[in-house]
Amino acid sequence: MTAFVRAGETGSFSRVARELGVSQPSISRMVADLEARLGVKLLLRTTRHVTPTDAGRVFLERARQILGDLDDAENAARGVDGLRGTLRVALSGAFGTREVIPRLPGFVAQHPKLGIELLMSDRTEDLIAEGADMALRLGSLPDSGFGARLLGKAPRLVVASPGYIARKGTPQTPTDLAGHECILGPGLSGRTGWSFTRSGKTASVTVEGSIKVTSADGVIACAKAGLGIAVASRWMCRAELEAGNVVALLSDYQLDWVELHAVYPGGRRPSLKVRAFSDYLAAQLLHKNEGG
C-alpha cells in the first residue's frame, strides 16, 4: 500500500524504489499484486510516468488516510515520548538555517527515536509529491486543500549597514526612502511600494533600487554589504542586528508582520509527529516573540 501511495503521489516507480530502497521491478510487482487482489486498474503506466485512474484516485485518498492512521496508532501506543519513524519537513533554506535548525536539539532530545528529514529549498515544493509530512511557510497562504496552523509571527524591519548610513545618511520618514538605494527581494520586500503604519495611519511609498534578490538571505547579505536599505523580518536579520552588521531604521513606523504557518495535507487531522513538532516550534517562537 505504501508503494502504491507513493507511486500515485510522485508519478514515478523509480523514485519510489529509491525512497524504499528496493528495485523498480519490485515496486511495479507490488502495485500489480494490489491491482490483481482488488480487481481494478489503479495506475496508468507510460514509459516515463504513472497516473492514478479514477478508481486509483479514490483508493489513493483512502489508503493515505489508512497509512497515516496506522502510523498514529503505533505512536499513540508508545506515547508522545516514543515517537518513531521519520518526520519530513519542507521549508526554506534561509529560515531553516537561521531559526529552525538552531532549535532542533531540544526537539531531538525529546524524541530520540524520531528521524527528521529537512527538505530545504527556496522553491515552494509540492507537499504530496515530495512526500513531506508538513511544510513551514512564511507569509500569506494561497487557498488550497491543505490544512494550516499559525505557529508565530514576527515584525518586518527596515535595515541598513552602519557603513551605508555613514555614506548616505539616515532616513527620518518613509518618504525619505525615495532618495536611497533600496534592495528589492521576495515577498513584501519585492514590491516597489512599501506600506508603513504610524498612529493608525497607513502610507505607501515608492522605492527604487538597482539590486533585486530572489532570496531573503540574499537581501540580508546585500544590506550587510552596504548596498542599500532592505526590508526583512526580524527572524531573518536577528543575527546581523545582534552583531551590529545592520541597524534598524524608521523604528517609529510599522510594516506588516510576517506569519509562519505549519501546512500539512488536508482531509484529516495532522499526525502525532506533525502536532508534536508544531507544538514545539510554536512554544519556541512564542518564547522569542517579544524579540521577534
N, C-alpha and C positions, 0 to 999 in steps of 0.2 A: 504494500500500500504506500509506503514511503517512496519507493522507486517511482510508482505511478504519479503520485502527487508532485514530486519534484520535476518529473518529465513534463507533466502538464503545465507546471508553472514556468519552467525555463525554455520549453520547446526543444530540448536537446538531450538525447540519450547519452552522448559522450560527456557532456557536462555533469550529468547526474552520476555517471560512472566514476568520474574524478572525485566528486564530492563523497561518494560512498566507498571509494577505494576498491571497486570491482571492475570487471571488464565491461565494455559496451554491450557485447552479446548477452551477458548476464542480465543487464537491465532490460534489454529487449525481451528476453525469455520470461522474466518476472511479469512484465506487463502483459505479454501474450498469455501466460498462465492465468492471470487475473481475468482477462477478457474471456478466456475459454470457460472459466468457472461461472462467470456472470452471464455468458451467452450473448454479450453485446460488444460492439466495437467501441473502445474508449478513446483511442488516439488514431488520427490520420497521419500516416508516415510518408515523408518525401525523403529525397537523398540528403537534404540539408535541415529539415525542420519537422517537428511533430506538433500537431494541433489537436486539442480535445474536440471530439464530436459533441453533438447536443447531449447525448447520454453521458459522455465523458465529463462535460462541464457540471452536470448535476452531481455525478459521483465524486468529482474533484472537490466540490464545496463540502459535501458531507464527510468525505474521507479526511479532509484537512481538519475539520472540527473534531473528528474521532481521534486523530493522532494528537491533537492539542489536548483533548480531554484525558487521553491516556498518560501523557506527559504530566499533566496537572495531578492526576490521581496518584502517580508514583511519588511526585514531590510532596503532595499533601500527606501521604502515608509516612514519609520521612520527617515531615515538619519543615517549616521555613528555613531552619538552620541546616537542613540536609539537602538543599537544592543540588541537583546533579544535571548532567547533560551539558549543553553549550548554549550560551546566550549570544545571539548575533545582533549587533547594534550598528546601524548605518548612521554616519554623522560626518560633518565637515572636518577636514583635516586640521584647520586652524583652531576651531572651537574644541575639538577633541584633544589636541596637543596642549592648549592653554588651560582649559577648565575641567575636562573630564578625566584625562589620564592622571593628573596630579591627585585626584580624589579617589582613584581606583583602589589603592592599597587597603583602605578601610573596608571597602565592599568585599574585596578578595579575602580579607581576613575573616569576615563574617560568613562567607560561603566558599570555603576552600575547595570543595568538590565540584563547583560550577565553573566550567570553562567559559572564557569570554573571547569572542571574535569581533574585533572592531573593523567595520567596513568603512574606511576613511576615504572620502572623496569630496571635492567641492561641487561635484555634479549631484543633482537630486536623483538618487537611484530608485529603480522600481523595486519596492519592498518585496513584492511577491517573487519576481524573477530572481532577485538576489538571495532569496531565502532568509531574509532578515526577520527577526522576531519583533524588532521595533526600530524606529529611527528617531534621532534627535534633530528637530527642525527649528531654526531661528527665523523669526519674522512671521508675517501673516501666512495662514494656511489656505491653499486653494480648496474649493469644495471637492470632496471626494467621498468614496465609500469607506475611508479609513476612520478608525477611532482616534481620539486625541485627548491628551491630558496636559493642562498647563502646569509646568514644573517651576517656573520662575520668570522674572523679568528684570531687566537692567536698564539704567538710563543710557541714552546716547550722549556723547560729549563732542564738543569741538576742540580739537587738539592741534598743536604745532610744536616743533622743536624750539628750545631756547635760542639756537642759532638763527632760525628763521625769524623769530620775533626780534632778535637784536638787529637783523638786517632790514626788516620790513615794518617793524612796529606792531603794536598790539591793537587789534580791532576793539572798539569800545561798544559798538552796537552791531547787530546783524547787517545793517546797510553798509557798514564799513568793509564787509567782505567783498564788495564789488571791486575794490582796489587791490585785492590779494589774489595770489595764485592758489586755487583750491583743487584738491585731489578728489577726483570722482571715482567711486568704487561701486561694489554691488549693492543692491537693495536701495534703501533710502539715500545713502551717500552717493548713489549714482545719478540721482536726479539733479538737473541744473537748478531746480528751485528747492531750497531748504526752508522748512517751516519752523518758526520759533514761537513759543508762547511765553508771555510775561503778563502778570496781573490779569489773567483771564483773557487777554487779547492775543490773537494769533496773526502772524505776518509771515509771508513767504518772500524770500529774497533770491534773486537770480545770482548764481555763482558760475565762474568760468575757470578753466584750468587747462594746461597743455598735457596733463598726465591723467590717464584713466586706467584703473587697475581692476581686474576681474575677481580678485580675492581680497578678503578682509585683511589677511596677513600682509598682502602687498601694500594695501593702503597704509597700514601702520608703519611698515618699513619705509615707505616714501616720506611720511611725516617725520619719522625719526631721522631720516637723512637730510631733513631741511628743505624738501622740495615744495612744501606748501602746507596749507591748512586742510585738515581732514575731519570727517565725522566718523566716530566709531563708538560701539557700545563699550561700557566700562569693562565688560568681560574680555573684550578683545585688546584693550590697551592697558589693562591693570598693571602688568609687569613694567611697561615703559613709563607709566605715571609714577610708580613707586621708585623706579630707578632714576627719575628725573630726565629721562630721554625725551619726553614730551610733557607739555603742561596743558592744563585745561583752560580754555578761553570762553568768554561770554557766559560766565557762570550764573549770571542773573537771568538768563534766558533758558528755556527748556525745549528740547526736541522730543519727539515721540519716543517712548521707551520701546525696547525690543523684547519680544517674548520668546521663551523656549518651550516647545511642546514635545512630549513623547507621543509618537504616532505609531500605531500598530494596525494590523489588518482588522477590518471591521467585521461585524456579524457575530461576534462572540466576545465574552469578557476576556481581557488580556490575561495571559498565563501568569502563574505564580512568579516565575523568574522575571517576567517583564514588570509585574507590580512591585516586586522586591527592589529592582534596580531603580524604577521610577520613584519609589518612596525614598530611597537612599539619596538620590540626586536632589529631589525636592527639598529634603531636610538640609542637605549641604548648601544648596543655593540660598535657602531661607536664612541660614546662619550668616551668610555673607551679604544678605540683601541690603543692609544699610551702606555697605561698601560698594554695592553694585553687583 
